[in-house]
Amino acid sequence: MEELMFVQHDNFERQKQRLFRGGPGRLKILADFDRTLTTNFIHGRKAPSLIASLRDGNYLSSDYAAKAQALHDYYQPFEDDNSLSLESKSSLMMEWWQRHFELLIASGLRQKDIVSVIDEHLANLRNGVSEFLSLLSCHKIPLIIFSASGLGRFGLKYFLTRRGLWTDNIFLVANDFIWDEQGRAIGVCEPIIHSCNKNQSVLSFFNVDEAFKKRDNILLLGDSLGDAAMVDGMAPAAVLKIGFLNDKIRESLPAYRALYDVLILNDGDFALPLSILKDLLTYVD
């Protein structure tokens, strides 16, 4: 059994203390959604993303699943190839997302399909996430969720609402569709969010950047190497990065260790972020 957690002690403790001294009034949370707030495994099996559930569930046209799988098989190796430059990988990811969104629209995606996927394949939130979100809401601490999910803002808001967790301190920096009066997707909102541009460069399109500029302390939560860059361009006074390294731990540990201040291994729970938040809310210098 792997150890539960790996901590880069020096920077972890230093940044944590900076967050504590700044208090809740200077804090904002940046978080990925899939496999960060939700688990990577369910009953020992890797949990499909919501977009994968849509692909495999016969919700759309008869040829959608095969075409979507072909796109995945072609582009996924590029997403996992750490030898590619960020510019090259970003270009390929944009190409993938654009082609997939065009396919979703051509295949007849409707809002009710997204509702059905979420109702029938409800992902597991990590233990502790619900309490974490409730504390953020109670103390009016903004949570900015960056997501490249193909089900977009509509799907994420519906998921959180269904769980009783949607509150007005949550801001979604995510893809979304243009819907007609019948709830059918007819276009894609700009900018397109993919795995390589989840950072400050897209915040201005979502009216988030200016609203929270004075909140210059950041707790960042992610599960991929790209998620560690969500803070890029923000120039925070303090940033503590917590990474969820869910599988392929031995081969991935060096790269994750270089980017995150603390790693939660083996699809662990949300106890550490929750503990840090509680300690910050009660901290007395």
C-alpha positions in Angstrom: 0.0 0.0 0.0 1.3 3.4 -0.9 1.6 6.1 1.8 -1.6 8.2 1.9 0.1 11.6 1.5 3.4 13.1 0.4 4.2 16.6 1.7 6.8 19.1 0.5 7.2 20.2 4.1 9.0 23.6 3.8 6.9 25.3 1.2 3.7 23.6 2.4 4.1 25.0 6.0 5.3 28.4 4.7 2.3 28.9 2.4 -0.2 27.5 4.9 0.9 30.0 7.5 0.6 32.8 5.0 -3.0 31.8 4.2 -3.7 31.6 7.9 -2.4 35.1 8.6 -4.4 36.6 5.7 -7.6 35.1 7.1 -10.8 34.4 5.2 -11.2 37.9 3.8 -8.1 37.5 1.6 -8.8 33.9 0.5 -10.2 32.4 -2.7 -10.3 28.8 -3.8 -9.3 27.6 -7.3 -10.5 24.1 -8.0 -10.8 21.6 -10.8 -14.0 19.5 -10.7 -13.7 16.0 -12.2 -11.5 13.7 -10.1 -10.7 16.6 -7.7 -14.0 17.4 -6.0 -15.2 13.9 -7.2 -13.5 10.6 -6.8 -11.4 8.8 -9.4 -12.6 5.4 -8.4 -16.0 4.0 -7.5 -16.1 0.5 -5.8 -12.5 -0.1 -7.0 -13.2 0.8 -10.7 -12.2 4.0 -12.4 -15.2 6.3 -12.5 -16.1 7.5 -16.0 -16.3 11.3 -16.4 -19.7 12.7 -17.1 -18.8 13.3 -20.8 -17.7 9.6 -21.0 -21.0 8.6 -19.6 -22.7 10.6 -22.2 -20.6 9.0 -24.9 -21.3 5.4 -23.7 -24.9 5.8 -22.8 -26.7 6.0 -26.2 -28.1 9.4 -25.5 -27.3 11.0 -28.9 -27.2 9.9 -32.5 -26.2 6.4 -33.4 -22.8 7.3 -34.6 -21.8 9.7 -31.9 -20.1 7.2 -29.5 -17.8 5.8 -32.2 -16.8 9.2 -33.5 -16.2 10.6 -30.0 -14.2 7.5 -29.1 -12.1 8.0 -32.2 -11.3 11.6 -31.2 -10.4 10.5 -27.7 -8.1 7.8 -29.0 -6.3 10.2 -31.3 -5.9 13.2 -28.9 -5.6 11.6 -25.5 -1.9 10.5 -26.0 -1.0 14.1 -26.8 -2.7 15.3 -23.6 -0.6 12.8 -21.6 2.7 13.5 -23.5 4.8 15.6 -21.1 7.5 16.0 -23.8 5.3 18.3 -25.9 5.7 22.0 -25.4 2.7 23.8 -23.8 2.1 25.7 -27.0 1.9 22.5 -29.1 -0.2 20.7 -26.5 -2.6 23.6 -26.1 -3.1 23.8 -29.9 -3.9 20.1 -30.0 -6.3 20.3 -27.1 -8.1 23.3 -28.6 -8.5 21.3 -31.8 -9.9 18.3 -29.9 -12.4 20.3 -27.9 -13.6 22.2 -31.0 -14.1 19.0 -33.0 -15.8 17.3 -30.1 -18.2 20.2 -29.5 -19.0 20.3 -33.2 -19.8 16.6 -33.0 -22.0 17.1 -29.9 -24.0 19.7 -31.7 -24.3 17.7 -34.9 -25.4 14.7 -32.8 -28.3 16.6 -31.3 -27.2 17.3 -27.8 -30.0 18.6 -25.6 -30.1 20.0 -22.0 -32.3 17.0 -21.0 -29.5 14.6 -22.1 -27.1 16.3 -19.7 -29.8 16.1 -16.9 -30.2 12.4 -17.7 -26.5 11.6 -17.6 -26.1 13.3 -14.2 -29.2 11.7 -12.8 -28.2 8.2 -14.0 -24.4 8.5 -13.5 -24.1 10.8 -10.5 -20.4 11.0 -9.6 -19.2 10.5 -6.1 -18.0 13.6 -4.2 -15.0 13.0 -2.1 -15.7 12.6 1.6 -15.5 16.1 3.2 -16.3 18.1 0.0 -19.9 18.8 1.1 -18.7 20.2 4.4 -15.9 22.1 2.7 -18.3 23.8 0.3 -20.8 24.6 3.1 -18.0 26.3 5.1 -17.0 28.4 2.0 -20.6 29.5 1.5 -21.1 30.3 5.2 -18.0 32.5 5.3 -18.6 34.0 1.8 -15.3 32.7 0.5 -15.4 32.5 -3.3 -14.8 29.1 -5.0 -13.8 29.4 -8.7 -14.2 26.0 -10.4 -12.2 25.7 -13.6 -13.5 22.9 -15.7 -12.9 21.7 -19.3 -15.9 19.4 -19.0 -17.9 18.8 -22.2 -21.1 19.1 -20.2 -20.2 22.6 -19.2 -21.7 25.2 -16.9 -25.2 23.9 -17.3 -24.1 20.4 -16.2 -21.9 21.5 -13.4 -24.6 23.8 -11.9 -27.2 21.1 -12.2 -24.9 18.5 -10.5 -24.2 20.9 -7.5 -27.9 22.0 -7.3 -29.0 18.4 -7.3 -26.6 17.8 -4.4 -28.0 20.9 -2.5 -24.5 22.5 -2.8 -25.1 25.3 -5.4 -24.6 28.7 -3.7 -23.8 32.2 -4.8 -20.2 32.2 -3.8 -19.4 29.6 -6.6 -18.2 30.7 -10.0 -17.9 28.4 -12.9 -15.1 29.0 -15.4 -16.2 26.3 -17.8 -17.5 25.6 -21.3 -21.1 26.0 -22.2 -23.4 25.8 -25.2 -25.7 28.2 -26.9 -29.2 26.7 -26.5 -32.3 27.2 -28.6 -35.8 27.6 -27.1 -36.2 23.8 -27.2 -33.0 23.3 -25.2 -31.0 22.0 -28.1 -27.3 22.9 -28.5 -26.8 25.2 -31.5 -23.4 26.7 -30.7 -20.5 26.9 -28.2 -19.7 29.9 -26.0 -16.3 31.5 -26.2 -13.7 31.0 -25.0 -13.4 27.2 -25.1 -11.8 25.9 -21.9 -9.5 22.9 -22.3 -6.9 21.2 -20.2 -4.1 23.6 -21.0 -5.8 27.1 -20.6 -7.4 26.8 -17.2 -5.8 30.0 -15.8 -6.1 33.7 -15.5 -6.1 34.3 -19.2 -9.8 33.2 -19.5 -11.1 34.8 -16.2 -12.0 38.1 -17.8 -14.6 36.4 -20.0 -16.4 35.2 -16.9 -16.4 38.4 -14.8 -14.3 36.8 -12.1 -10.9 38.4 -12.2 -11.7 41.9 -11.2 -14.3 40.9 -8.6 -11.7 39.0 -6.5 -8.5 40.8 -7.3 -8.1 41.9 -3.7 -8.4 38.3 -2.5 -4.7 37.6 -3.1 -4.3 34.4 -1.2 -5.2 31.2 -3.0 -5.8 27.6 -2.1 -5.5 25.6 -5.3 -7.0 22.1 -5.7 -6.4 19.9 -8.7 -5.6 16.4 -10.0 -3.6 16.9 -13.1 -0.2 18.5 -13.9 -2.1 21.2 -15.9 -4.3 22.1 -12.9 -1.3 23.3 -11.0 -1.1 26.2 -13.5 -4.6 27.5 -12.7 -2.9 30.2 -10.7 -0.7 31.4 -13.6 -1.0 35.1 -14.2 -2.6 36.0 -10.9 0.5 37.0 -8.9 -0.9 35.9 -5.5 0.6 36.9 -2.2 0.4 33.3 -1.1 -0.7 30.1 -2.9 -0.9 26.6 -1.4 -1.3 23.9 -4.0 -2.9 20.6 -3.1 -2.8 17.8 -5.7 -4.8 14.6 -5.9 -2.6 11.9 -7.4 -5.1 9.2 -8.0 -3.3 6.5 -9.9 0.0 5.6 -11.7 1.5 7.0 -8.5 5.1 5.7 -8.7 5.7 6.9 -12.3 3.9 10.2 -11.8 5.2 11.2 -8.3 8.3 13.1 -9.4 6.4 15.4 -11.9 3.5 16.0 -9.4 6.0 16.6 -6.5 7.6 19.4 -8.6 4.3 21.3 -9.0 2.3 20.7 -5.8 3.0 21.6 -2.2 1.2 18.5 -0.9 -0.1 15.4 -2.6 -3.1 13.3 -1.5 -2.5 9.8 -2.9 -4.7 6.8 -3.7 -7.9 8.7 -4.4 -7.9 10.0 -0.8 -10.6 12.0 0.8 -10.9 15.8 1.4 -9.8 15.7 5.0 -6.7 17.8 4.4 -8.3 20.7 2.5 -11.1 20.7 5.1 -8.7 20.7 8.0 -6.7 23.6 6.5 -9.9 25.6 5.9 -11.2 25.0 9.5 -7.8 25.9 10.9 -7.7 29.1 8.9 -11.2 30.1 10.0 -10.2 29.8 13.7 -6.6 31.0 13.4 -5.4 33.5 16.0 -2.0 35.1 15.4 
